[in-house]
Amino acid sequence: MTTVTYRSSDGAAREIEARDGSSLMEVAVKDGVPGIVAECGGAAACATCHIYIDAGFAHVVGELDDLEDEMLDDTVGERRDTSRLACQIIVTPELDGIVVEIPEAQQ
Ligand code: FES
């Protein structure tokens, strides 16, 4: 198991023991984390699972592909250098301790 912390824009944080192999979106939805809407169910087609990744883990989560990059241009929340789609990031032991921030709005 890998510990992931989801922090909402009001500062509320929830630490979750995430199953390796799940996406950060699936973990959040399964645990009822507010602010991860995930309308498309993980197809990189809605951008309502927008998150901000802890910059210290950027080398672990890897580069985004062209589709994710395009979708992130359409997020409701401000796009940042650390913006990612939670459905495109798979939990691995190397993510243990990561803090994921959730934008104020997704839709
Ligand atoms: S769930 Fe739709 S883009 Fe991630």
Backbone and ligand atoms as CSV (ligand in chain L), in Angstrom:
chain,resi,resn,atom,element,x,y,z
A,1,MET,N,N,0.837,-1.200,0.000
A,1,MET,CA,C,0.000,0.000,0.000
A,1,MET,C,C,0.877,1.258,0.000
A,2,THR,N,N,0.315,2.270,-0.589
A,2,THR,CA,C,1.031,3.533,-0.734
A,2,THR,C,C,0.166,4.635,-0.143
A,3,THR,N,N,0.758,5.471,0.680
A,3,THR,CA,C,-0.006,6.535,1.321
A,3,THR,C,C,-0.035,7.775,0.432
A,4,VAL,N,N,-1.247,8.223,0.130
A,4,VAL,CA,C,-1.452,9.421,-0.684
A,4,VAL,C,C,-2.309,10.388,0.124
A,5,THR,N,N,-1.931,11.650,0.138
A,5,THR,CA,C,-2.737,12.666,0.816
A,5,THR,C,C,-3.378,13.578,-0.222
A,6,TYR,N,N,-4.689,13.724,-0.135
A,6,TYR,CA,C,-5.445,14.634,-1.010
A,6,TYR,C,C,-5.792,15.867,-0.190
A,7,ARG,N,N,-5.435,17.027,-0.711
A,7,ARG,CA,C,-5.709,18.272,0.009
A,7,ARG,C,C,-6.622,19.146,-0.833
A,8,SER,N,N,-7.735,19.557,-0.259
A,8,SER,CA,C,-8.663,20.411,-0.996
A,8,SER,C,C,-8.233,21.872,-0.890
A,9,SER,N,N,-8.883,22.723,-1.668
A,9,SER,CA,C,-8.474,24.132,-1.729
A,9,SER,C,C,-8.695,24.858,-0.404
A,10,ASP,N,N,-9.567,24.317,0.456
A,10,ASP,CA,C,-9.769,24.952,1.768
A,10,ASP,C,C,-8.782,24.434,2.812
A,11,GLY,N,N,-7.860,23.593,2.374
A,11,GLY,CA,C,-6.813,23.110,3.272
A,11,GLY,C,C,-7.114,21.788,3.946
A,12,ALA,N,N,-8.344,21.297,3.808
A,12,ALA,CA,C,-8.694,20.017,4.410
A,12,ALA,C,C,-7.914,18.903,3.710
A,13,ALA,N,N,-7.359,18.001,4.501
A,13,ALA,CA,C,-6.536,16.940,3.918
A,13,ALA,C,C,-7.055,15.577,4.331
A,14,ARG,N,N,-6.933,14.625,3.409
A,14,ARG,CA,C,-7.325,13.254,3.720
A,14,ARG,C,C,-6.199,12.315,3.271
A,15,GLU,N,N,-5.708,11.537,4.219
A,15,GLU,CA,C,-4.639,10.587,3.917
A,15,GLU,C,C,-5.268,9.225,3.642
A,16,ILE,N,N,-4.894,8.626,2.536
A,16,ILE,CA,C,-5.509,7.360,2.122
A,16,ILE,C,C,-4.424,6.330,1.838
A,17,GLU,N,N,-4.667,5.114,2.272
A,17,GLU,CA,C,-3.804,3.993,1.883
A,17,GLU,C,C,-4.283,3.535,0.512
A,18,ALA,N,N,-3.535,3.856,-0.512
A,18,ALA,CA,C,-3.961,3.605,-1.891
A,18,ALA,C,C,-3.447,2.261,-2.385
A,19,ARG,N,N,-4.301,1.585,-3.143
A,19,ARG,CA,C,-3.896,0.297,-3.709
A,19,ARG,C,C,-2.989,0.544,-4.914
A,20,ASP,N,N,-1.832,-0.065,-4.904
A,20,ASP,CA,C,-0.926,0.062,-6.037
A,20,ASP,C,C,-1.584,-0.502,-7.286
A,21,GLY,N,N,-1.421,0.194,-8.399
A,21,GLY,CA,C,-2.025,-0.229,-9.652
A,21,GLY,C,C,-3.305,0.524,-9.967
A,22,SER,N,N,-3.902,1.169,-8.958
A,22,SER,CA,C,-5.068,2.019,-9.195
A,22,SER,C,C,-4.580,3.393,-9.653
A,23,SER,N,N,-5.469,4.154,-10.274
A,23,SER,CA,C,-5.085,5.528,-10.602
A,23,SER,C,C,-5.380,6.432,-9.404
A,24,LEU,N,N,-4.759,7.585,-9.379
A,24,LEU,CA,C,-5.040,8.540,-8.290
A,24,LEU,C,C,-6.503,8.966,-8.322
A,25,MET,N,N,-7.126,8.963,-9.499
A,25,MET,CA,C,-8.565,9.258,-9.598
A,25,MET,C,C,-9.385,8.152,-8.956
A,26,GLU,N,N,-9.104,6.903,-9.296
A,26,GLU,CA,C,-9.872,5.780,-8.751
A,26,GLU,C,C,-9.797,5.738,-7.233
A,27,VAL,N,N,-8.625,6.000,-6.705
A,27,VAL,CA,C,-8.446,6.002,-5.243
A,27,VAL,C,C,-9.326,7.081,-4.617
A,28,ALA,N,N,-9.293,8.275,-5.205
A,28,ALA,CA,C,-10.053,9.396,-4.655
A,28,ALA,C,C,-11.557,9.140,-4.725
A,29,VAL,N,N,-12.033,8.655,-5.861
A,29,VAL,CA,C,-13.474,8.411,-6.027
A,29,VAL,C,C,-13.944,7.311,-5.082
A,30,LYS,N,N,-13.167,6.251,-4.984
A,30,LYS,CA,C,-13.549,5.125,-4.122
A,30,LYS,C,C,-13.661,5.575,-2.670
A,31,ASP,N,N,-12.817,6.519,-2.281
A,31,ASP,CA,C,-12.806,6.972,-0.893
A,31,ASP,C,C,-13.677,8.212,-0.677
A,32,GLY,N,N,-14.349,8.668,-1.728
A,32,GLY,CA,C,-15.246,9.811,-1.592
A,32,GLY,C,C,-14.554,11.137,-1.351
A,33,VAL,N,N,-13.365,11.299,-1.921
A,33,VAL,CA,C,-12.653,12.570,-1.772
A,33,VAL,C,C,-13.402,13.654,-2.542
A,34,PRO,N,N,-13.813,14.735,-1.882
A,34,PRO,CA,C,-14.540,15.802,-2.582
A,34,PRO,C,C,-13.658,16.487,-3.627
A,35,GLY,N,N,-14.289,16.872,-4.723
A,35,GLY,CA,C,-13.570,17.677,-5.705
A,35,GLY,C,C,-12.967,16.890,-6.854
A,36,ILE,N,N,-12.998,15.554,-6.771
A,36,ILE,CA,C,-12.574,14.737,-7.909
A,36,ILE,C,C,-13.854,14.200,-8.547
A,37,VAL,N,N,-14.286,14.840,-9.625
A,37,VAL,CA,C,-15.575,14.520,-10.230
A,37,VAL,C,C,-15.461,13.296,-11.144
A,38,ALA,N,N,-14.472,13.289,-12.001
A,38,ALA,CA,C,-14.179,12.139,-12.866
A,38,ALA,C,C,-15.374,11.740,-13.735
A,39,GLU,N,N,-15.928,12.699,-14.418
A,39,GLU,CA,C,-17.114,12.471,-15.260
A,39,GLU,C,C,-16.927,11.370,-16.298
A,40,CYS,N,N,-15.763,11.287,-16.901
A,40,CYS,CA,C,-15.564,10.325,-17.997
A,40,CYS,C,C,-15.081,8.968,-17.502
A,41,GLY,N,N,-14.859,8.853,-16.227
A,41,GLY,CA,C,-14.482,7.553,-15.670
A,41,GLY,C,C,-13.047,7.138,-15.927
A,42,GLY,N,N,-12.238,8.063,-16.354
A,42,GLY,CA,C,-10.811,7.740,-16.507
A,42,GLY,C,C,-10.313,7.681,-17.929
A,43,ALA,N,N,-11.080,8.218,-18.854
A,43,ALA,CA,C,-10.712,8.148,-20.275
A,43,ALA,C,C,-9.925,9.365,-20.757
A,44,ALA,N,N,-9.524,10.218,-19.848
A,44,ALA,CA,C,-8.809,11.444,-20.220
A,44,ALA,C,C,-9.638,12.293,-21.182
A,45,ALA,N,N,-10.949,12.340,-20.925
A,45,ALA,CA,C,-11.843,13.039,-21.841
A,45,ALA,C,C,-12.696,14.106,-21.171
A,46,CYS,N,N,-12.488,14.369,-19.874
A,46,CYS,CA,C,-13.350,15.344,-19.204
A,46,CYS,C,C,-12.582,16.406,-18.412
A,47,ALA,N,N,-11.398,16.073,-17.973
A,47,ALA,CA,C,-10.538,16.975,-17.190
A,47,ALA,C,C,-11.149,17.365,-15.845
A,48,THR,N,N,-12.133,16.596,-15.362
A,48,THR,CA,C,-12.712,16.895,-14.054
A,48,THR,C,C,-12.033,16.096,-12.931
A,49,CYS,N,N,-10.875,15.548,-13.244
A,49,CYS,CA,C,-10.058,14.906,-12.207
A,49,CYS,C,C,-8.743,15.657,-12.084
A,50,HIS,N,N,-8.775,16.940,-12.463
A,50,HIS,CA,C,-7.581,17.788,-12.432
A,50,HIS,C,C,-7.012,17.863,-11.015
A,51,ILE,N,N,-5.709,17.694,-10.927
A,51,ILE,CA,C,-5.024,17.806,-9.628
A,51,ILE,C,C,-3.705,18.538,-9.830
A,52,TYR,N,N,-3.140,18.970,-8.714
A,52,TYR,CA,C,-1.785,19.524,-8.716
A,52,TYR,C,C,-0.893,18.546,-7.963
A,53,ILE,N,N,0.143,18.106,-8.651
A,53,ILE,CA,C,1.071,17.124,-8.092
A,53,ILE,C,C,2.148,17.823,-7.260
A,54,ASP,N,N,2.513,17.198,-6.190
A,54,ASP,CA,C,3.667,17.620,-5.401
A,54,ASP,C,C,4.894,17.656,-6.333
A,55,ALA,N,N,5.498,18.834,-6.476
A,55,ALA,CA,C,6.609,18.982,-7.432
A,55,ALA,C,C,7.754,18.024,-7.133
A,56,GLY,N,N,7.913,17.640,-5.894
A,56,GLY,CA,C,8.987,16.722,-5.520
A,56,GLY,C,C,8.800,15.325,-6.086
A,57,PHE,N,N,7.610,15.036,-6.594
A,57,PHE,CA,C,7.324,13.716,-7.164
A,57,PHE,C,C,7.211,13.773,-8.687
A,58,ALA,N,N,7.538,14.902,-9.273
A,58,ALA,CA,C,7.376,15.058,-10.725
A,58,ALA,C,C,8.162,14.002,-11.489
A,59,HIS,N,N,9.351,13.675,-11.012
A,59,HIS,CA,C,10.177,12.688,-11.722
A,59,HIS,C,C,9.591,11.285,-11.592
A,60,VAL,N,N,8.778,11.063,-10.577
A,60,VAL,CA,C,8.175,9.736,-10.379
A,60,VAL,C,C,6.951,9.572,-11.283
A,61,VAL,N,N,6.115,10.592,-11.350
A,61,VAL,CA,C,4.880,10.459,-12.137
A,61,VAL,C,C,5.143,10.521,-13.637
A,62,GLY,N,N,6.283,11.048,-14.030
A,62,GLY,CA,C,6.642,11.052,-15.447
A,62,GLY,C,C,5.974,12.173,-16.232
A,63,GLU,N,N,6.238,12.155,-17.514
A,63,GLU,CA,C,5.733,13.196,-18.403
A,63,GLU,C,C,4.290,12.925,-18.814
A,64,LEU,N,N,3.555,13.999,-19.070
A,64,LEU,CA,C,2.205,13.824,-19.600
A,64,LEU,C,C,2.270,13.647,-21.110
A,65,ASP,N,N,1.293,12.921,-21.666
A,65,ASP,CA,C,1.293,12.739,-23.114
A,65,ASP,C,C,0.473,13.853,-23.782
A,66,ASP,N,N,0.397,13.821,-25.105
A,66,ASP,CA,C,-0.250,14.908,-25.850
A,66,ASP,C,C,-1.733,15.051,-25.497
A,67,LEU,N,N,-2.439,13.920,-25.316
A,67,LEU,CA,C,-3.864,13.977,-24.993
A,67,LEU,C,C,-4.082,14.634,-23.631
A,68,GLU,N,N,-3.318,14.223,-22.648
A,68,GLU,CA,C,-3.454,14.819,-21.317
A,68,GLU,C,C,-3.112,16.308,-21.360
A,69,ASP,N,N,-2.085,16.632,-22.093
A,69,ASP,CA,C,-1.666,18.029,-22.223
A,69,ASP,C,C,-2.805,18.875,-22.808
A,70,GLU,N,N,-3.459,18.332,-23.831
A,70,GLU,CA,C,-4.566,19.028,-24.479
A,70,GLU,C,C,-5.741,19.201,-23.513
A,71,MET,N,N,-6.058,18.146,-22.775
A,71,MET,CA,C,-7.178,18.217,-21.836
A,71,MET,C,C,-6.916,19.223,-20.720
A,72,LEU,N,N,-5.680,19.326,-20.303
A,72,LEU,CA,C,-5.354,20.251,-19.220
A,72,LEU,C,C,-5.495,21.714,-19.646
A,73,ASP,N,N,-5.546,21.944,-20.943
A,73,ASP,CA,C,-5.801,23.313,-21.421
A,73,ASP,C,C,-7.252,23.716,-21.184
A,74,ASP,N,N,-8.110,22.747,-20.904
A,74,ASP,CA,C,-9.544,23.025,-20.749
A,74,ASP,C,C,-10.032,22.893,-19.312
A,75,THR,N,N,-9.150,22.858,-18.356
A,75,THR,CA,C,-9.597,22.716,-16.971
A,75,THR,C,C,-10.252,24.006,-16.482
A,76,VAL,N,N,-11.199,23.846,-15.574
A,76,VAL,CA,C,-11.858,25.013,-14.983
A,76,VAL,C,C,-10.892,25.712,-14.026
A,77,GLY,N,N,-10.206,24.917,-13.225
A,77,GLY,CA,C,-9.218,25.478,-12.314
A,77,GLY,C,C,-7.976,25.916,-13.073
A,78,GLU,N,N,-7.253,26.851,-12.516
A,78,GLU,CA,C,-6.028,27.369,-13.127
A,78,GLU,C,C,-5.062,26.223,-13.456
A,79,ARG,N,N,-4.521,26.250,-14.663
A,79,ARG,CA,C,-3.498,25.262,-15.003
A,79,ARG,C,C,-2.146,25.746,-14.481
A,80,ARG,N,N,-1.415,24.813,-13.853
A,80,ARG,CA,C,-0.081,25.112,-13.337
A,80,ARG,C,C,0.921,24.131,-13.928
A,81,ASP,N,N,2.209,24.379,-13.664
A,81,ASP,CA,C,3.247,23.455,-14.138
A,81,ASP,C,C,3.057,22.066,-13.550
A,82,THR,N,N,2.422,22.010,-12.376
A,82,THR,CA,C,2.237,20.731,-11.687
A,82,THR,C,C,0.872,20.107,-11.972
A,83,SER,N,N,0.103,20.686,-12.890
A,83,SER,CA,C,-1.226,20.150,-13.215
A,83,SER,C,C,-1.125,18.786,-13.890
A,84,ARG,N,N,-1.984,17.873,-13.470
A,84,ARG,CA,C,-2.103,16.558,-14.105
A,84,ARG,C,C,-3.554,16.096,-14.023
A,85,LEU,N,N,-3.863,15.048,-14.799
A,85,LEU,CA,C,-5.150,14.373,-14.670
A,85,LEU,C,C,-4.932,13.181,-13.745
A,86,ALA,N,N,-5.716,13.129,-12.673
A,86,ALA,CA,C,-5.529,12.068,-11.689
A,86,ALA,C,C,-5.762,10.679,-12.275
A,87,CYS,N,N,-6.581,10.603,-13.329
A,87,CYS,CA,C,-6.870,9.292,-13.921
A,87,CYS,C,C,-5.697,8.740,-14.713
A,88,GLN,N,N,-4.721,9.579,-14.992
A,88,GLN,CA,C,-3.594,9.138,-15.812
A,88,GLN,C,C,-2.348,8.806,-14.992
A,89,ILE,N,N,-2.489,8.863,-13.681
A,89,ILE,CA,C,-1.332,8.586,-12.824
A,89,ILE,C,C,-1.611,7.342,-11.996
A,90,ILE,N,N,-0.801,6.336,-12.200
A,90,ILE,CA,C,-0.975,5.052,-11.527
A,90,ILE,C,C,-0.167,5.024,-10.231
A,91,VAL,N,N,-0.824,4.544,-9.183
A,91,VAL,CA,C,-0.177,4.461,-7.884
A,91,VAL,C,C,0.881,3.355,-7.892
A,92,THR,N,N,2.075,3.729,-7.463
A,92,THR,CA,C,3.173,2.777,-7.290
A,92,THR,C,C,3.810,3.066,-5.930
A,93,PRO,N,N,4.580,2.146,-5.402
A,93,PRO,CA,C,5.223,2.397,-4.107
A,93,PRO,C,C,6.081,3.660,-4.101
A,94,GLU,N,N,6.585,4.045,-5.259
A,94,GLU,CA,C,7.427,5.249,-5.333
A,94,GLU,C,C,6.636,6.524,-5.054
A,95,LEU,N,N,5.306,6.441,-5.107
A,95,LEU,CA,C,4.478,7.628,-4.814
A,95,LEU,C,C,4.173,7.758,-3.325
A,96,ASP,N,N,4.677,6.857,-2.527
A,96,ASP,CA,C,4.360,6.884,-1.100
A,96,ASP,C,C,4.722,8.240,-0.484
A,97,GLY,N,N,3.739,8.866,0.154
A,97,GLY,CA,C,3.960,10.159,0.801
A,97,GLY,C,C,3.588,11.359,-0.051
A,98,ILE,N,N,3.121,11.120,-1.263
A,98,ILE,CA,C,2.788,12.243,-2.149
A,98,ILE,C,C,1.573,13.018,-1.616
A,99,VAL,N,N,1.601,14.323,-1.821
A,99,VAL,CA,C,0.465,15.179,-1.491
A,99,VAL,C,C,-0.100,15.705,-2.812
A,100,VAL,N,N,-1.400,15.486,-2.988
A,100,VAL,CA,C,-2.095,15.883,-4.206
A,100,VAL,C,C,-3.061,17.013,-3.854
A,101,GLU,N,N,-2.960,18.120,-4.539
A,101,GLU,CA,C,-3.891,19.233,-4.288
A,101,GLU,C,C,-5.017,19.205,-5.305
A,102,ILE,N,N,-6.210,19.561,-4.837
A,102,ILE,CA,C,-7.393,19.561,-5.695
A,102,ILE,C,C,-7.806,21.012,-5.952
A,103,PRO,N,N,-8.014,21.382,-7.207
A,103,PRO,CA,C,-8.437,22.755,-7.519
A,103,PRO,C,C,-9.781,23.081,-6.863
A,104,GLU,N,N,-10.051,24.365,-6.751
A,104,GLU,CA,C,-11.290,24.810,-6.109
A,104,GLU,C,C,-12.521,24.355,-6.882
A,105,ALA,N,N,-12.405,24.346,-8.213
A,105,ALA,CA,C,-13.557,23.942,-9.039
A,105,ALA,C,C,-13.097,23.016,-10.146
A,106,GLN,N,N,-14.010,22.110,-10.562
A,106,GLN,CA,C,-13.695,21.179,-11.653
A,106,GLN,C,C,-14.661,21.345,-12.814
A,107,GLN,N,N,-15.829,21.920,-12.567
A,107,GLN,CA,C,-16.840,22.000,-13.622
A,107,GLN,C,C,-17.367,23.410,-13.740
L,1,FES,S1,S,-11.672,11.145,-15.200
L,1,FES,FE1,FE,-12.064,12.235,-17.009
L,1,FES,S2,S,-10.158,13.045,-17.540
L,1,FES,FE2,FE,-9.736,11.940,-15.720
